[in-house]
Amino acid sequence: MSFEILLSPEVKTRQDLALLCNARKFWRVAEIGTDIGLYASQFLERWRGEYFFCVDPYSPYDEMTYDRTGDMLVAVQTLQRFHPKVKFIRAASPCAAKLLPEWIMLEFAYIDGCHEYEAVKADLQAWWDRLYNGPVILAGHDFDVGHLGVMRAVKEFCEEKQVTIYTTDESLPSWYCYKEQPEQLISIIEMQEQARACREIGIL
């Protein structure tokens, strides 16, 4: 593997990451920075896995300075229909990575917590270490010029690890990288286009 930044040939949007996890048979997933559960809900509607860990301390910080108990209650209500697949870990991100039982072989982690450089840097290392070794995925949100701390931390980290950064094609791009490059990439984009074409001619 080598470091470069590419538009993903596999997925177009971050919602497609759930389908990529299905295609790669990733059954254990963590979202860091669940907030009110919006993305978690979108992901879970598409994903067929076993455990989805919602990681969020629900405590105030620079970007969210208010009491966040209400956010947690909204998330619980939003995601209750996915019980018992969903598990909440109310802890700071690096600590939460250590709280997961060792038998949980985590295959996908999506980072969308504090967007400050030092916080993102700590999240990247904590969840990279928590993923098992193999063609598993570390990912995150807001890889754009409006979030320079995210871009800097992700670029530095992936360059150090010599892995490729893949980005989604949307206004607020997500990014992802493989811990070990898989033998081949899986084009969810192509699969969706084929399914759409089949529907149009009445095959599906």
GIVENNOR-V197214 format. One record per helix or strand of 2 or more residues. SS is the DSSP state (H for helix, E for strand). FROM is the first residue (numbers start at 1). TO is the last residue. Records with the same first field share a line. If there is no record, write none. Layout:
SS=FROM-TO, FROM-TO
This chain:
E=5-7, 28-32, 51-55, 86-89, 108-111, 137-140, 165-167, 175-178
H=16-23, 38-46, 69-82, 93-99, 117-130, 148-161, 188-200
